[in-house]
Amino acid sequence: VPPTDCVTLVSLLLPAAAVAVYKQWIPNTNFETASNWDKGRVPCASDVVHFEKDKVVSVFVRSPHTLMDMYLPLNGELVLASGAGFAAFDGSWDPGCDSGATVRFADTEHHAWFDPTLWQAVSPGGELEPGGRTFSVDEERVPCRYDDVIFQPETSFRVNVDSSRQVIHLRSISLMGQELSSPEAWAGYLRGPSAPLQFHGNGTLQVTGTGCPDKSGCACGNAPDGHRICTALLRAPGRQCPAPACQSPLQPLGHCCRVCGATISLDFTPDFDLQKYRDRLVQAVLSQYTGVRMAISKVHKAQTFLGVVPRSSTPLIQIVLIDDEAGVQTGTAAEQMAADIMEDIAQHGEALGISSGKMEVATGSTFSRQVGSHALSRITAGTVLGLLFSLLLLGGILFLHRKGKLR
């Protein structure tokens, strides 16, 4: 049970360098993957293998196979591992293969780059990251501008990169065990025979070789394709947004579904370090709330004129807190943690590079509402002085107008 008293946070001496994010593509088009065949099994000796002639495909073959017959596509490739290959069936009886069926390779055109369910966070070596207490909003589950992308070694794949952007920027791409981390290396790969079989669609992937240059973090950059991400995430049966257990749930920026819990929006100064602050929250606050999960990242909030006309966007740090409470308790643990964070901002915000913070909550017993905000005194004083100056200017104009000196 989380403590009810506000937690006093201590400064943590943690490395300031931004941590690289690795995202690995899950599907493959390997010959030995059972789900890639319409019969749900790998073809055996007495089967006839059938690739649709008009389907473009790249298929990695790990081992030797004996087949009755095989129909190949007009445009495709078979990538053979050492020792892999195909031989004609000699008619001998195979106890594990007496069907003699036609086995068709599945359609690979529907695997979309912007489907969050087809990506997973991994370590630099490709191992799955352990399930933790932090998560990413849906737009950030797909590779972001400064992320490293991994396609597993000894696998083939085909991915649709349709996008609302002409170019999709990435830090690096690893495929077939080779890391391509410079524009020149990536351009050379695109000129090879495999790239057109692996990537299709109107978008173009571009490797930059550079990480996020800003210690306050970098926005993911997937907002222009947010609609593609949400469509891909929610189109399959059983993937619809769950019905929120709270009234007027919150809609975090970059997230497809509304949530119960709390969100905090932070304005920051040049001194703010996102990685240090994330580590601070995880170690000093999140660890005390066993049922709460947290997402934190830089996002851009659209600004409008008079609430209608789009004007610009403002960068801010968004913290999303959700919990596993149920019923009227839904969101209450997240609300308590958010209150602790706001209290810490009130005490240490200036030292952390945080100029102001705003909290909103939606729980099972309350409507969504703004329940607290904090701005450093220097910001508040500046705002007050600005208002006083404006009033004095307006008063001077009215005075001159009444005296007839200003028309």
KANOR-V468947 format. One record per pair of residues at least 24 apart in sequence whose ideal C-beta (glycine too) atoms are under 10 Angstrom apart, sorted by the first residue. I is the first residue (numbers start at 1). J is the second residue. D is the distance in whole Angstrom. If there is no record, write none. Layout:
BEGIN
I;J;D
I;J;D
END
This chain:
BEGIN
1;288;10
1;289;9
1;290;8
1;291;9
1;333;9
2;285;10
2;288;6
2;289;5
2;290;8
2;291;8
2;292;8
2;323;9
2;332;9
2;333;6
2;334;10
2;336;6
2;337;7
2;340;9
3;288;6
3;289;9
3;336;8
3;340;9
4;336;7
5;340;9
5;343;10
6;336;9
6;339;7
6;340;5
6;341;10
6;342;9
6;343;5
6;344;8
6;346;10
6;347;9
7;284;7
7;285;6
7;288;6
7;289;10
7;336;10
7;337;9
7;339;10
7;340;5
7;341;9
7;343;8
7;344;8
8;284;9
8;340;9
8;343;9
8;344;8
8;347;8
8;348;10
9;280;7
9;281;8
9;283;9
9;284;5
9;285;7
9;340;8
9;341;9
9;343;9
9;344;5
9;345;10
9;347;8
9;348;7
9;352;9
10;280;9
10;283;9
10;284;7
10;348;9
11;276;9
11;280;8
11;284;9
11;348;8
11;351;8
11;352;9
12;276;7
12;277;10
12;279;6
12;280;5
12;281;10
12;282;10
12;283;6
12;284;7
13;276;9
14;273;9
14;275;7
14;276;5
14;277;10
14;278;9
14;279;5
14;280;7
14;283;8
15;273;10
15;275;8
15;276;8
15;279;9
16;215;6
16;273;5
16;274;10
16;275;7
16;276;6
17;211;9
17;215;9
17;273;10
17;275;7
17;276;10
18;146;8
18;211;6
18;212;5
18;213;9
18;214;9
18;215;7
18;216;10
18;217;8
18;218;8
18;273;9
18;274;8
18;275;5
19;211;10
19;212;10
19;275;6
19;278;9
19;279;9
20;124;7
20;146;8
20;147;8
20;148;6
20;171;7
20;172;9
20;211;6
20;212;9
21;121;7
21;122;10
21;129;10
21;136;9
21;140;9
21;143;8
21;144;7
21;146;8
21;147;5
21;148;7
21;149;10
21;171;9
21;211;9
21;212;9
21;220;10
22;120;10
22;121;7
22;122;5
22;123;7
22;124;6
22;125;9
22;126;8
22;127;10
22;129;8
22;143;9
22;147;7
22;148;5
22;149;8
22;150;6
22;171;10
22;172;9
22;174;9
23;116;10
23;118;10
23;119;5
23;120;7
23;121;6
23;122;7
23;136;10
23;140;10
23;141;8
23;142;8
23;143;5
23;144;8
23;147;5
23;148;7
23;149;6
23;150;7
23;170;9
24;118;10
24;119;7
24;120;5
24;121;8
24;122;4
24;123;10
24;126;6
24;127;10
24;128;8
24;129;10
24;143;10
24;148;9
24;149;8
24;150;4
24;151;7
24;152;7
24;174;9
25;111;9
25;113;9
25;118;7
25;119;7
25;120;9
25;143;9
25;149;7
25;150;7
25;151;5
25;152;7
25;155;9
25;157;6
25;159;7
25;173;10
25;175;9
26;111;9
26;115;10
26;117;8
26;118;5
26;119;7
26;120;6
26;151;10
26;152;9
26;157;9
27;108;8
27;110;10
27;111;5
27;115;9
27;117;10
27;118;6
27;151;10
27;155;9
27;157;6
27;158;9
27;159;8
28;58;10
28;59;9
28;60;7
28;108;9
28;111;10
28;151;8
28;152;7
28;154;9
28;155;4
28;156;6
28;157;5
28;158;9
29;57;6
29;58;6
29;59;5
29;60;7
29;76;10
29;79;10
29;105;8
29;106;9
29;108;5
29;111;9
29;155;8
29;156;5
29;157;6
29;158;6
29;159;10
29;197;9
29;198;9
30;59;7
30;60;5
30;61;8
30;62;7
30;79;9
30;81;10
30;152;10
30;154;8
30;155;6
30;156;6
30;157;9
31;59;5
31;60;7
31;61;4
31;62;7
31;63;8
31;65;7
31;78;8
31;79;9
31;80;10
31;81;10
31;84;8
31;86;10
31;105;9
31;156;8
32;59;10
32;60;9
32;61;8
32;62;5
32;63;7
32;65;9
32;84;9
33;59;10
33;60;9
33;62;10
33;106;9
33;155;9
33;156;10
35;106;7
36;104;10
36;105;6
36;106;5
36;107;10
36;108;8
36;156;10
37;103;5
37;104;7
37;105;6
37;106;6
38;101;10
38;102;9
38;103;7
38;104;4
38;105;8
38;106;6
38;107;9
39;99;8
39;101;6
39;102;9
39;103;5
39;104;8
40;103;10
40;106;10
41;97;10
41;99;9
41;101;10
41;103;8
42;103;8
43;67;6
43;68;9
43;70;8
43;97;9
43;99;10
43;101;8
43;102;9
43;103;4
43;104;10
43;105;9
44;68;9
44;89;9
44;94;6
44;96;6
44;97;3
44;98;9
44;99;8
44;100;9
44;101;9
44;103;9
45;87;9
45;88;10
45;89;5
45;90;9
45;91;9
45;92;8
45;93;9
45;94;5
45;96;9
45;97;5
45;98;10
45;100;9
46;89;6
46;91;9
46;92;10
46;93;9
46;94;7
46;97;5
46;98;7
46;99;7
46;100;4
46;101;8
47;89;9
47;97;7
47;99;7
47;100;7
47;101;6
47;102;7
47;103;5
48;89;10
48;100;8
48;101;7
48;102;5
48;103;7
48;104;9
49;86;9
49;102;8
49;103;6
49;104;8
49;105;7
50;102;5
50;103;7
50;104;5
50;105;7
51;76;7
51;78;10
51;104;8
51;105;5
52;76;10
52;104;7
52;105;7
52;106;10
52;107;8
55;105;8
55;106;10
55;107;7
55;108;7
55;109;7
55;158;9
56;108;9
56;109;8
56;158;7
56;196;8
56;197;6
56;198;10
56;200;7
57;105;7
57;106;10
57;107;9
57;108;6
57;109;9
57;156;8
57;158;6
57;197;7
57;198;10
58;108;9
58;155;10
58;156;4
58;157;7
58;158;6
58;193;9
58;194;6
58;195;10
58;196;9
58;197;4
58;198;6
59;105;7
59;108;9
59;156;5
59;157;10
59;158;9
59;197;9
60;84;9
60;152;10
60;153;10
60;154;6
60;155;6
60;156;4
60;157;9
60;176;9
61;85;8
61;86;8
61;156;9
62;154;7
62;155;9
65;89;10
66;90;8
66;92;9
66;94;8
66;97;9
67;103;9
68;97;10
68;100;7
68;101;10
68;102;9
69;102;9
70;103;10
71;102;9
71;104;9
71;105;10
73;105;9
73;197;10
75;196;9
75;197;7
76;105;10
76;158;10
76;197;6
77;156;8
77;193;7
77;194;7
77;197;6
77;198;10
78;156;9
79;154;9
79;155;9
79;156;6
79;176;8
79;194;8
79;197;10
81;154;6
107;158;10
108;156;9
108;157;8
108;158;4
108;159;9
108;160;9
108;200;10
109;158;7
109;159;10
109;160;7
109;200;8
109;201;10
110;158;10
110;160;7
110;232;10
111;157;8
111;158;6
111;159;5
111;160;6
111;232;10
112;142;10
112;159;7
112;160;5
112;161;8
112;162;7
112;163;10
112;201;8
112;225;10
112;228;7
112;229;9
112;231;9
112;232;5
113;142;7
113;143;8
113;149;10
113;159;5
113;160;6
113;161;5
113;162;8
113;163;7
113;168;7
113;199;9
113;201;8
113;203;7
113;205;8
113;225;9
113;228;9
113;229;10
113;232;9
114;139;9
114;141;10
114;142;6
114;143;10
114;159;10
114;160;9
114;161;8
114;162;8
114;163;7
114;164;9
114;168;9
114;201;10
114;203;9
114;222;8
114;225;5
114;226;9
114;227;9
114;228;4
114;229;5
114;230;9
114;231;8
114;232;6
114;233;9
115;141;9
115;142;8
115;159;9
115;160;9
115;228;8
115;229;8
115;231;9
115;232;4
115;233;7
115;235;9
115;236;9
116;140;9
116;141;4
116;142;6
116;222;10
116;229;6
116;230;9
116;232;7
116;233;5
116;256;8
117;141;8
117;232;7
117;233;7
117;236;8
117;239;8
118;142;9
118;159;8
118;232;8
119;143;7
119;147;10
119;149;9
119;150;10
120;150;10
121;147;10
122;148;9
122;150;6
122;152;9
123;150;10
124;148;8
124;150;9
124;174;9
124;179;10
125;150;9
126;150;6
126;151;10
126;152;7
126;153;8
126;174;8
126;177;10
132;282;8
132;286;9
132;293;9
132;294;10
133;282;7
133;286;5
133;287;8
133;289;8
133;290;8
133;291;9
133;292;7
133;293;6
133;294;7
134;278;8
134;281;9
134;282;7
134;286;8
134;293;7
134;294;5
134;295;7
134;296;8
135;255;10
135;293;5
135;294;7
135;295;5
135;296;10
135;320;8
135;322;8
136;220;9
136;254;9
136;255;9
136;295;6
136;296;10
136;297;7
136;320;10
137;220;8
137;222;10
137;226;10
137;229;10
137;252;6
137;253;7
137;254;4
137;255;4
137;256;8
137;257;10
137;259;10
137;295;5
137;296;10
137;297;7
137;299;8
137;318;8
137;320;7
138;222;9
138;226;8
138;229;6
138;230;7
138;232;10
138;233;6
138;234;10
138;252;9
138;254;7
138;255;5
138;256;5
138;257;8
138;295;10
139;219;9
139;220;6
139;221;9
139;222;4
139;223;6
139;224;10
139;225;8
139;226;6
139;228;10
139;229;6
139;230;9
139;252;10
139;253;8
139;254;4
139;255;7
139;256;8
139;297;9
139;299;9
140;219;9
140;220;5
140;221;10
140;222;7
140;229;10
140;254;6
140;255;9
140;295;8
140;297;6
140;299;9
141;220;10
141;222;9
141;229;8
141;233;8
141;254;10
141;255;10
141;256;10
142;168;10
142;220;8
142;222;6
142;225;8
142;226;10
142;228;9
142;229;6
142;232;9
142;233;10
143;168;8
143;169;10
143;170;6
143;171;9
143;173;9
143;205;9
143;220;9
143;221;10
143;222;8
144;169;9
144;170;8
144;171;9
144;212;9
144;218;8
144;219;8
144;220;4
144;221;6
144;222;6
144;297;9
145;169;5
145;170;7
145;171;8
145;206;10
145;208;8
145;210;10
145;211;10
145;212;8
145;218;7
145;219;8
145;220;7
145;221;4
145;222;8
146;170;8
146;171;5
146;172;10
146;208;8
146;210;7
146;211;5
146;212;4
146;213;9
146;214;10
146;217;10
146;218;6
146;219;10
146;220;9
146;221;8
147;171;6
147;172;9
147;173;10
147;211;9
147;212;10
147;220;8
147;221;10
148;172;5
148;173;8
148;174;7
148;179;8
148;181;8
148;207;10
148;211;9
149;173;5
149;174;7
149;175;9
149;180;10
149;205;8
149;207;9
150;174;5
150;175;8
150;179;9
151;175;4
151;176;8
151;177;10
151;178;10
151;198;8
152;176;9
152;177;9
153;177;4
153;178;9
156;194;8
156;197;8
156;198;7
157;197;10
157;198;6
157;199;9
158;197;7
158;198;6
158;199;8
158;200;7
159;198;7
159;199;6
159;200;8
159;201;8
159;205;9
160;199;8
160;200;6
160;201;5
160;202;9
160;203;9
161;198;10
161;199;6
161;200;7
161;201;4
161;202;8
161;203;4
161;204;7
161;205;6
162;200;9
162;201;4
162;202;5
162;203;6
162;225;9
162;228;7
163;201;7
163;202;7
163;203;3
163;204;8
163;205;9
163;222;9
163;224;8
163;225;6
163;228;7
164;202;9
164;203;8
164;222;10
164;223;9
164;224;4
164;225;5
164;226;9
164;227;8
164;228;7
165;202;10
165;203;7
165;204;9
165;221;9
165;222;9
165;224;5
165;225;7
166;202;8
166;203;7
166;204;7
166;206;10
167;203;7
167;204;5
167;205;8
167;206;5
168;201;10
168;203;5
168;204;7
168;205;5
168;206;7
168;221;9
168;222;9
168;224;10
168;225;8
169;204;10
169;205;8
169;206;5
169;207;8
169;208;6
169;210;9
169;221;7
170;205;6
170;206;7
170;207;6
170;208;7
170;209;9
171;207;7
171;208;6
171;209;7
171;210;7
171;211;6
171;212;9
172;207;6
172;208;8
172;209;7
172;210;10
172;211;10
173;205;7
173;206;10
173;207;6
179;207;10
180;207;6
180;209;9
181;207;7
181;208;9
181;209;5
181;210;9
182;207;7
182;208;9
182;209;5
182;210;10
183;207;6
183;208;7
183;209;7
183;210;10
184;209;9
185;209;8
212;274;9
212;275;10
212;298;9
214;270;9
214;272;10
214;273;10
214;274;8
214;298;8
214;315;9
215;270;9
215;271;9
215;272;7
215;273;5
215;274;7
215;275;7
215;276;8
215;353;9
216;268;6
216;269;9
216;270;7
216;271;9
216;272;5
216;273;7
216;274;6
216;275;10
216;277;9
216;298;7
216;315;8
216;317;8
216;353;8
217;268;9
217;272;8
217;273;9
217;274;4
217;275;8
217;277;9
217;278;9
217;296;9
217;297;7
217;298;4
217;299;9
217;315;9
217;317;7
218;274;9
218;297;9
218;298;6
218;315;9
219;253;10
219;254;9
219;297;8
219;298;5
219;299;6
219;300;5
219;313;9
219;315;7
219;316;10
220;254;7
220;297;7
220;298;8
220;299;8
220;300;10
221;300;9
222;254;8
223;253;8
223;254;7
223;299;8
223;300;7
223;302;9
223;313;9
226;253;9
226;254;7
226;255;9
226;256;8
227;256;10
229;254;9
229;255;10
229;256;7
230;255;9
230;256;4
230;257;8
231;256;9
232;256;10
233;257;9
244;330;8
244;331;9
244;362;8
244;364;9
244;368;10
245;325;9
245;326;7
245;327;7
245;328;9
245;329;9
245;330;4
245;331;8
245;362;10
245;363;9
245;364;5
246;328;9
246;330;5
246;331;6
246;332;10
246;361;9
246;362;5
246;363;5
246;364;5
246;365;8
246;366;7
246;367;8
246;368;7
247;362;7
247;363;9
247;364;8
247;365;9
247;366;7
247;367;5
247;368;7
247;369;10
248;360;10
248;362;6
248;366;9
248;367;5
248;368;4
248;369;8
249;330;10
249;331;9
249;362;5
249;363;10
249;367;10
249;368;6
250;320;8
250;321;10
250;322;9
250;331;9
250;334;10
250;360;6
250;361;8
250;362;5
250;368;6
251;362;10
251;368;9
252;295;7
252;297;10
252;299;8
252;318;6
252;319;9
252;320;5
252;321;10
252;322;9
252;360;10
253;297;9
253;299;4
253;300;8
253;301;6
253;302;9
253;316;9
253;318;6
253;320;9
254;295;9
254;297;8
254;299;6
254;300;9
254;318;8
254;320;9
255;295;8
255;299;10
255;318;9
255;320;7
258;362;8
258;368;9
259;295;10
259;320;7
259;321;9
259;322;5
259;331;8
259;334;9
259;362;8
260;321;10
260;322;7
260;323;8
260;325;9
260;330;5
260;331;4
260;332;10
260;334;8
260;335;10
260;361;9
260;362;5
260;363;6
260;364;7
260;366;10
260;368;9
261;292;8
261;293;9
261;294;10
261;320;7
261;321;5
261;322;4
261;323;6
261;325;9
261;330;8
261;331;5
261;332;9
261;333;8
261;334;4
261;335;7
261;337;9
261;338;8
261;360;10
261;361;7
261;362;7
261;363;8
262;292;9
262;294;10
262;319;8
262;320;8
262;321;5
262;322;8
262;323;9
262;331;7
262;332;10
262;333;9
262;334;5
262;335;5
262;336;9
262;337;7
262;338;4
262;339;8
262;341;9
262;342;10
262;359;6
262;360;7
262;361;4
262;362;8
262;363;8
262;368;10
262;371;8
262;372;10
263;295;9
263;318;7
263;319;7
263;320;5
263;321;7
263;322;10
263;334;9
263;338;8
263;358;9
263;359;7
263;360;5
263;361;8
263;362;9
263;368;10
263;370;10
264;294;10
264;296;9
264;316;10
264;317;8
264;318;7
264;319;4
264;320;8
264;321;8
264;337;10
264;338;6
264;339;10
264;341;6
264;342;7
264;345;8
264;357;6
264;358;7
264;359;5
264;360;8
264;361;10
264;372;9
264;373;10
265;299;9
265;301;8
265;314;10
265;316;5
265;317;7
265;318;6
265;319;8
265;356;9
265;357;7
265;358;5
265;359;8
265;360;8
265;370;10
265;373;9
266;296;9
266;298;10
266;316;6
266;317;4
266;318;8
266;319;7
266;341;9
266;345;8
266;349;9
266;352;9
266;353;9
266;354;5
266;355;8
266;356;7
266;357;5
266;358;8
266;374;10
267;314;8
267;315;9
267;316;6
267;317;8
267;349;10
267;354;7
267;355;5
267;356;4
267;357;7
267;358;9
267;375;8
267;376;10
267;379;8
268;298;9
268;315;8
268;316;8
268;317;6
268;349;9
268;352;9
268;353;5
268;354;6
268;355;6
268;356;9
268;357;10
269;349;9
269;350;8
269;352;9
269;353;5
269;354;7
269;355;5
269;376;9
269;379;10
270;353;7
271;350;9
271;351;8
271;352;8
271;353;3
271;354;9
271;355;10
272;298;10
272;317;7
272;349;10
272;352;7
272;353;3
272;354;6
272;355;9
273;352;8
273;353;7
274;298;6
274;317;7
274;353;10
276;352;8
276;353;9
277;317;8
277;319;9
277;352;6
277;353;8
277;354;8
278;317;10
278;319;9
280;341;10
280;344;9
280;348;9
280;352;8
281;319;8
281;321;10
281;337;9
281;340;10
281;341;7
281;344;9
284;340;9
284;341;10
284;344;8
285;321;10
285;337;6
285;338;10
285;340;6
285;341;6
285;344;8
286;321;9
286;337;7
286;341;10
288;336;10
288;337;8
288;340;8
289;321;8
289;323;7
289;333;6
289;334;8
289;336;7
289;337;5
289;340;9
290;323;9
290;324;9
290;333;9
291;322;9
291;323;5
291;324;4
291;325;6
291;329;10
291;332;10
291;333;5
291;334;9
291;337;10
292;321;6
292;322;7
292;323;5
292;324;8
292;325;9
292;331;10
292;333;5
292;334;5
292;335;10
292;336;9
292;337;5
292;338;9
293;320;9
293;321;7
293;322;5
293;323;7
293;324;8
293;334;9
294;319;7
294;320;7
294;321;6
294;322;8
294;334;9
294;337;8
294;338;10
294;341;10
295;319;7
295;320;4
295;321;8
295;322;8
296;320;8
296;321;9
316;356;10
316;357;10
316;358;9
317;353;10
317;354;8
317;357;9
319;357;9
319;359;9
321;359;10
321;361;9
323;363;9
325;363;8
325;364;7
326;364;8
327;364;6
327;365;9
328;363;8
328;364;4
328;365;5
328;366;9
329;363;8
329;364;6
329;365;8
330;362;9
330;363;6
330;364;4
330;365;8
331;361;7
331;362;6
331;363;4
331;364;6
331;365;9
331;366;8
331;368;10
332;361;9
332;363;5
332;364;7
332;365;8
332;366;9
333;363;9
334;361;7
334;362;9
334;363;8
335;359;9
335;360;10
335;361;5
335;362;9
335;363;6
335;366;8
335;371;8
336;361;10
338;371;8
338;372;8
339;371;8
339;372;7
342;371;9
342;372;5
342;373;8
342;374;6
343;372;9
343;374;9
344;374;10
345;372;10
345;373;10
345;374;5
345;375;10
345;376;9
346;372;9
346;374;5
346;375;10
346;376;9
347;374;10
349;374;7
349;375;9
349;376;6
349;379;10
350;376;5
350;377;9
350;378;8
350;379;10
355;379;5
356;380;9
END
